Each structure stands twice: as C-alpha cells, then as structure tokens.
Amino acid sequence: MEPARAAGTPITLTLADEQATRQFAVDLATALDPGDVVMLSGDLGAGKTTLARAVIRHLADDDALDVPSPTFTLVQSYDLPRFTLMHADFYRLQSPDELAELGLDDFPAGAVVLVEWPDRAPDLTAADRLDLDIRLDPEHGPDARVVHLVGHGSFAVRIGRMLHLRRFLEKAGVAEARRERLTGDASSRSYERVLLQDRTILLMNAPRRPDGPPIRYGRSYSAIAHLAEDVKAFVAVADALRTLGFSAPEIYAADLAEGFVLLEDLGDGLVVSGTPPAPIEDRYRAAVDVLVALHGHMLLPSELPVTPQLTYRIPDYDLDAFLIEIELLLDWYLPRLAAVPSTPARSAFLSFWRDALKPVLAQPPTWVLRDFHSPNLIWLPERRGLERVGLIDFQDAVMGPAAYDLASLLQDARVTVPEELEIELLGRYAKARRANEPAFDVGQFAQVYATVAAQRATKILGIFARLAQRDGKPQYIRHMPRVMTYLQRALAHPSLAALKAWYAAYVPPPPAPPG
C-alpha cells in the first residue's frame, strides 16, 4: 500500500440509534471509491462488524446478504457491482509479520479494504484512507454510538462532503430514502437514484472542478475550454431548456456551493439498442428534430437566471477554446503512438485550423449543449413530440455554431452511425431548417458541419488517449478506430483539403483494440 498523506480535520459524530448507524453506513458506502481503505477501530462489541456488514449489504443492494465476521478467516472477499471489497479482521494476529501470509499486496487492483483491529498491523497505511473509531455511548441511549473520523488523502475532502450531503438531504426531506449509486461516466460527477414512496429522483454529486495549473495566458485548460466549474451552469441551462418546452430534468433542490442537486429522474430509455449498440433510427430522427426546434429560436440569451439573485453567463465557443481542444491530439494521442510532430509541423497544424475555423466562428451563435449524443439522450415514450427526447449532461454548454451538436449526434464516439444514416439525418435537419428559414444556406452549413465534426473527432482522440494514460481508463481506447473513421469522413470536405493532407502525413491510425 502507498504511503499515507496528510490527515484532514478530525470529525466526531453521535449516532443516536441503530437507524442512525445504518444511515451512516449508507453514507459511508456511497462515498467509497476503488482503492479506498477504511480502518475500523473500537472496543469489542462497539459495532465494527455491524457497521462493515451494513456497508457491504448496501453496496451489494442485498439486505439479506450473508456477511460473516472474518475473525477466523481473517479476510473475506465480496465481488460487488462497483468494485471488489475485502473485509479483514486482524484481531487474531499475533504479530505484524503474519500480514505477509495474508497476501495483502495480492489484493485485486482497485479493491476497497475494510480493516477491523488495524492497531494489530501498525505499519499498514494507504494514501486514501479513513481512520474510523466507533464506541458505545451509553449516556445517550443503549444503541447510541460515537464515531471519530479522520480522512487521509482524497478521503479528507470526501468525508466533509459526505456530511454536507447528509444535511442537504435532511433539508430536502429525503434523508431516510434508500439510495442506489449509478454507474459513472468519464467525469468527476457521481449520481444516485433516490427511491421515494411514489417515484424516484436523482441525486447529482458534483464537487467543484479543480481549475488546474495554468497552461496558457495564466489560465487553465478548463478555463480556456470553458468547462463548467460548478453546478450553476447545469441548473441554469436545465431551467432554460424546460422553459422552451424541451425535456430537461426539473430541479427540485440544489446546494450551489457544495454541488448537490436533486433532479427529475428521466429514466433509462435509450436511443440505441443491441450489442454493440446501434442507433434506433426513429429516435435519432426525433433527436434531430429537437435540434431543429432549438436552433429555430432566434437570439437565444447567453445570460440565464439561476436564482432570483444570481445569473449565469453561457461562455462563447471562441477560437481559443476550439484550438485548446484540438491540441489534445498533439499532446496526448500522437505521443501515445510515438508520432510527435516537429515544431514547424505543429505550427502548420494550428495555422490550418485557424483558417478552417473562420467560417465556424462567423456563424450566428446558439446554445451548443456540447455533448448531444446517445449517452445523454433519454427516450421518454410516454411523452409526445419533441418532449420524447430527454436531455441531460449540458453543463458545459457554450454559445456557438448550430452544426456542432448535430455533428456530436451523428458522429457519436461510442456508437457507430452508418454513413448513409448520417447523410439522411443531415439532410433531414437541413431540409427542416430551410423550410423554416428560406435564407438558410445549406452549402455553408455543410462546410461548418464538416469542420466542427473534424474538430470534435480530433479532440476526442486526444481525450480518450488522456483518459487511458493519465486517468487509468483504458476502456476508451476501443472507441478510437470509430472516431478515426468519423474524422476521415469529415476531412473529405473540399474546404478541409490542407488539414486532410496534414493528418495523412502526421497522424497514424489507432491500433486495433484487443480481442
């Protein structure tokens, strides 16, 4: 295990009864991430195993799961939906030397480890660790307990957020509801489904995004690319979309400072089907119609209300943002393939892109939701017309060219959209826009569409390489060949001839995915 990091501020909680202890176990379970270690200390009978059992059962979504004490087996393993969990009890250890026989270094990568009686193994440490001491508290009742917490590494922040979340849920009146954590995406946000008596709602847990180190003009990547740093953007855009009649989630409660939002659960309806997933064509047509309707609104505002006292300004998708995104290809994708271009070649690449983006930047700006693709489109068959397409994940919205979201949909990085379907839906969009706006220039739109499609594919190749190398998420590599195919489609437009030649000279194809 890694060396310990600096400890956070100690926290003391009083748990009045068994219900409060079970609720604390739920809070702890939902705060756990792969690789975490929890050290459970306390006297015999204080409730260490009871707490660990409640955590494991919640993570397994099985209140009847047999969770025996590992006192005699020393280590018990559980293959849970989100990670493997190892429950260890060191009470019977006679010497720290016996730890070597347990094979702690052989635990599965990313396993969460719950350790009872960690004082029997004083040299056992971990970078992301929670020290938890639980004691009986007879002064406050026969089932009362007092818990002392000290977080290390990322746990130092997460424990504080866990307590803020508890207060947020109590204020919203849903503190006692059952919660189920949902599978995450590539972001730092997490989601839980909150089960109420008559319905479900979603809990978004979106900690403020660290701004990162300055990389240019004294600004970070996220600032240059206009990535939302907190939930104000999501709340503002959700309300604005609903005002226009689109199916964005209703916001029930929000803690803007901490990044907690309770919102409408639009369900799990997909616009794709099968394995591997393929577009459901009628649903893709409905999604195109949503964009036609959205882009038919002239002069959409960039200033949106968040609260009666607070507004949010949607940033412009400017040249610096477009360029910093495409540079991800140079900084992550090409180095991964040992194909770093020379300084003159890099300069030519950026010069070609500046020229190509001029018509894009000249377009009348509209709301660009930015990730308008299959993972973020929810099919709502019980609704009518445009409202059948639910919209999520639009917190990074910008003011930019209408073609961008269409390219995001029709060149979906995770789903293969056949070229003939892309052409059909591109024509569907152009025909509808032309019918509503006689001055709509189809040829110019096609050029802008090809340019932003190439820009987006370039960016995604860099993002997927970064996710694999920096963030330890190699699963995105399998999508690279598809994205490269999209890129070649887009570069076929005559206006992008110079860029097409540059890519042909300097950008090798991604290796075939394993298997």
N, C-alpha and C positions, 0 to 999 in steps of 0.2 A: 504494500500500500504506500501511497505517496506521503511525503512529509506534511505535517499539519500546517495550516495557515493561521493567521491571526484570528483570535476569537472575537465574536461580536459581544454586544452588551448582554449580560445575564438577564433572564426574564423569569418571573415567578408567577405561576397560575394556581388558583384554587379551584378544584373541581368538586362541586357540591355533592354530587351523587353519581350513581352508575350511568345515568343518561348523559351527564356532562362528560364523564370519562369516555363513553362511546363516541360522543360527538368530537371530542378532542382527537380520538383515534382516526376519525374520518378526515379531520383537517390535516392531520399529520400524513395520512396515506395519500391524499391528493397533492400534498407538497413534495412528495418524493420524486426524485429523478434518477435515471440509471446511473449507477456508480456510487450512490449515496451510502453512507454508513451511519447507523444510529446506535449509540452506546446507551444501554438501558441499565441504570444503576438503581439501588434501593434495597431496603431490608427484605428478608424473607416474608412473603405474604403481602408485600406492598402493592402488587398488581402489575409487575413487569410482564409476566407471561400473558396475563389477561389483556393488557394493552397491545402487546405484539399480536395476539390472536385476533383482536378486533381490527387491527391494521390489515392483516393478511386476508381476513374474510371480506373486508370492504374491497380490497384490490382484486380479489377473486370474484367479486359480485356473488358470493355464496355464503349466506348467514349460517348455514349448517355445515360448512366445510370442517372436516376433522383437522384440528391444528394441535397436535400433542406437544407437550413440553419437551424440548430437546435436551433435558437434563442428562439423560442416559445415552442418547445417540450423539450428543454434543452439537451436531449440525443437522438441520432438516431443510430440504430444498423444495421450493414451490415454483413451478413454471406458470407465471401469471400473464395476463394479456399484454401488459406494458413492459415487463422485464422479469427476469428470474430473481427470486428473493431467497436469500439464505438466512435462516433463523438459527442462531448459535447460542449456546448456553455454556459458559465456562466455569460454572460452579464447581464441577468435579475436577478441574485442572489442579494438579499438584505443583506444577512448575511451568513457567513460560516456555520451557524447552518443548513441552508437549504440543505447542502450537504447530510446530513443523510437521507433526504427524497428521494434522487436520488438513493440510494442503491448502491453506488459505490463498496462496499465490495461484492455485489452480482453479479458483472460483471463476465461473463464466464471465467474460468481459461484459461490463455494464450491469452486473448483478447488484442489487441492493442488499445490504447486510444489516440485520438486526442482531445486536450482541447483548446478551444478558450477562451480568457479572463481569464487565470489562476490566475491573480492577485486578482480576486474576491474570490479565495479559497487559501489563502496564506499557509495554513497548508498541502496542498495536495503535496505529494512528492512521488517519486518512485526511486528504486535503479538504474534501467536502464532507464534514462530519457534524452530527448533532449529539451533544452530550445531554442526556435526559436523566434526571434523578427524580424518582417518584416515591412519595412517602404517605403513609396513612396520616389523616388529620382528624383525630377523634374529637377535637374541640368543636368542629363544625359538623359532626354527624358520623354515624357508623360507616357510611360508604364514601365519606369525603376524602379527598386526596390533595396533596400539594405537589406541584410539579415545578422543578427548576430546570431551565433550558439555557444552554449556551451553544450557539451555532458557530461553526468554523467554515472558512471559505465561502462558497455561494450560499451555504445554509444560514450564514449570519444575516443575510438580507431576506431570505425566504421565510424565516421564522417570523420576522417582523411583518412581512406581507400576509402571512397566514393569520396573524391576529387582527390586522386591519380588515382582512376579508371576513372574519367572523363577525366583527362589528357591523360591516356593511350588510351582511345577510340578516343580522338581527334587526337592523333599522328597516330593511325592506320587508320584514315579516316572513322570511323563508328560511330562517336559521335551522329549523328542525327538519326540513325536507331532505329526502335522500338525494345524493348527488352521484353522478356517474361521469368520470373523466372520459373525454372523447379523444380519438387518435389525432395527434397534432400534425401540423404541416412543417414547412421549412422555416417558419418564423419563430420568434420568442414567445408568441402568444400561446395560451392554452385555453381549452374550453371544457366546460362540464355541462351535462344535462341535469337540470333540477326538476325532480319529479314531484309535482303538486297533486292534489287530490283529483282535479278535473282536467289537468293539462300538464304539459312540460314547457319549461322555458330554458333558455341558455344562459350560462354564466361565462362571460369573457374575462379572462385574467390577462391583462396586457400591461406588464410593467413598462415604465418609461424606457424608451430605447436609448441606450448609451450613445452619445453623439460620436464617439470615436476620435481618433487622433486627426489633427489637421493634415490634409494631403495636398491642398492647393488653395491659394489665396487666403490661407489661415482658416479654411473651412474643411469639415469632414466630408467623407463620401456621402453619408446620409443627408447632410445639409445641401450639398451640390445636387444630388439626385432627387431632392425634395421627398424624402421618405418621412412619413408622419412619425413624430417622436412620442405622441401620447394618444389617448382615445378621443380627444376633442374632435379630430377630423372625422372619425367614424360616426360619432353621434350627429355631427352637423350634416354630413352627406346622407346618412340614413334618413334623417327627418326631411331633408330637401327632396330626396327621391320619392318618399312617400307622399309628400305634398303634390308632386306632379302625377301621382297615380300609379307609380311603379311599386313592385312588391319587395321593398327593402324591409328589414326587420323593424318592428316597433320597439322603441326604447322604453323600458319600464322603470329603470333606476340606473343611476351612474354615479360613480365616485371618480370625478375627473382627475383629481390629484393622484390617487393611487392606481387608477387604471382598471377599475372593476365596472362591468356593465352587465345588467340583466336585460335580456332582449328576447324578442319573439323567436320561438323555435319554428323555423320553416320546414323542418323535417329532413328526410334523407332522399327525396326523389331526385333521380339523376336524369341528365340529358344524354347519357351514354349507356350502353349495355354490352354484355358479353365479356369474354376473357381472351385476348386483351380487349379493353373497352373500345367500342366503336360508336360514332355518332348515331343517335336516333334522329333521323333526318327531319321529321316534322318538328321536333323540339328545337333543333338547330335553326329551322326556319322561323320559329316563334322567337328565338333569341335575336335573330337578325331584325325581326320586326320591332323588337324592343329598342334596338339601336336606331332604327329609322325614326321611331317616335321620339326618342331622346334628342336626336340631332335635329329634329324638326322644330324644337324650341329655340327660337332666336334669342341671342343675347342672354344666355343663362348667367346668373350672377356669380361672381367669384367670392363675394362676401356672404357668408351664411351664418344664421344665428345658432348658437349652441345653448345658451340660456338667455333669459331676458337681459342679463347684464354682460354677456360675453358673445363675441362673434369669432368666426374662423375664416381665414382667407385661403382659398384654394390657390396654391402657387402655380406659376406659369411653367409649362414644359418648355424650358428655354434651351438654347444651344448648349450651354454648359452641362445641363442635365443629360441631354442626348449623348454628348461626347463622353462624359464620365462613365456612362453605361457601356458604350461600345468599347471603351478602353479595357473593360474586363476581359475581353478576348485576348488583348496583348499581355495583360498582367497575370492571367490565370490559365486560360485554355492553351495558348501557344507554349508557354513554359512547361506545361504538363506533357506536351509532346516533343519537348526539346527542339522547338522551332521558333526561338525568339528572333524577331526581325531586327535588322540593323537600325541605327538611329535614322538614317535617311528614309528607309522603308517605312518606319513608324510615322515619320513626318508626312510622307506621301499619303499614307492611310488616313490620317486625320484631315489632311487637306482635301482629299477626295470626298470625305464625309461632310466637311463644311459646305462644299459646293452642292452635294446631293440634298442636304437638309434645308437649303434656302427656300424651295417651294413649300416644304413642310411647315416651316416657321411663318410663311406668309398666309397660311390658312386661317380663316375665322376661327377663333378658339371656342371650344365647347367643353363640357365636362368629359374628361377621359378617366374612366374608372380604373384603367391600367391593368387589371388582372381579370378581364372579362373573358373567362374561359371555363371549360367544363367543371373543374373542381368548385367553382364559385357560383354556379348556376343551379338552382334548386327547382325541380319540376313540381308544380302545385296543381294537380289535375282537378281539384275541387273548385278552383277559381276560373275566371273567364278571361278570354282575350289576352292582352299583354300581361295581365296580373298572374298568369300561369307560370311566368318565369321569375323565380325568386332571386334576388341579388344579394350577395354578401362579399366581404373582403374588398372594400373600396376605400379604405382609409388612406391610401396613397394617391388618391385622385389628384389630377392636375388639370389645368386649363390648356388644351392642346388640340391637335387635329382629330377630326371625327374618324378618320380612317384607322387610327391606332387600335381602338377596341375591336373593330371588325377584324383586323389582322390578328389580334390576340385570340379571337374566337376561331377563326378559320385556319389558323396555323397553330393549333393547340400543342404545346410542347409535350404533353403527356398522352395525347390521343392522336392517332393517325387520321387526318381528314383527307380523304382521297381528292386528288387534284380536280376531278370532274365535279365533285360536290362543292369544293371551294369556288370554282368558276361559276357554278349555278347560283350559289348564295351571294357571291359578289355581284352578279347580275341582278339578283332579286333586290338587293339593297340599292343599287344604282337606279334601277327602274322606278322603285318607290320614291326615292329622293327626287328624281327628275319629274315624276308626276306631281309631286307636291311643290317643287321649286323649279319652274321652267328654266331658270338660269343656271341650274346645277350642271357643272362641266364634268362629264363622265371621263373624258380622257385625262384631264388634270387629276381627278380623283384616283384613277388607276395608277398614275405615277406616284402620287403621295402614298397610296396603299402599298405599292411595291417597296418604296423607300422605308416606311416605318416597319413593314414586315421584315426587311433585311436588318434593320437596326435592332428590332426585338430579338430576332434569332441570334444575332451577334452577341447581344447582351446575355441571353440565356445560356449560350455555350460557356461564357465566362462564369456565370453564376453557378452552373452545375459543376464546373471544374473546381470552383472555390468551395462549394458545399462538400465535395468529395475530399479535397486536400486539406482545407483548413478546419472544416467542421465535422469531419469523420462521418459523412453521409454518402457512401459510395453508390447507394441505390439510384441516384440521379444520373449516373453515367449511362445507364441503359437507354435513356431518352436522347442521348446526343446524336445518334445516326438519324433519327427522325427530324431533329432540329436542323441538322445539316441539309437534309433533303428540302425542308422548307426554305432554308437560306438560298439554295440554288434556284428554287422556283422564283423567289423574289428578285434575285440578281439577274434573271433573264430579261428584265425590262430594259429596253434600249437606253434609257436615261442613266442606267447604273453600269454602263459598259466599263468605265475606268475602274470602278470598285470590283466588278466581276474579274477583271484581269488581275488585280492586286490579290484577291482571295485565291485565285488559281495558282498564283506564284508562291504565296507565303502560308496558306492555311491548309495543312494536311487534314484528311478526313479523320474522324474519331475512330479508334479501334473498335472492332466488333465487340458487343457485350458478351461476357462469358456465358456459355451454355447455349 
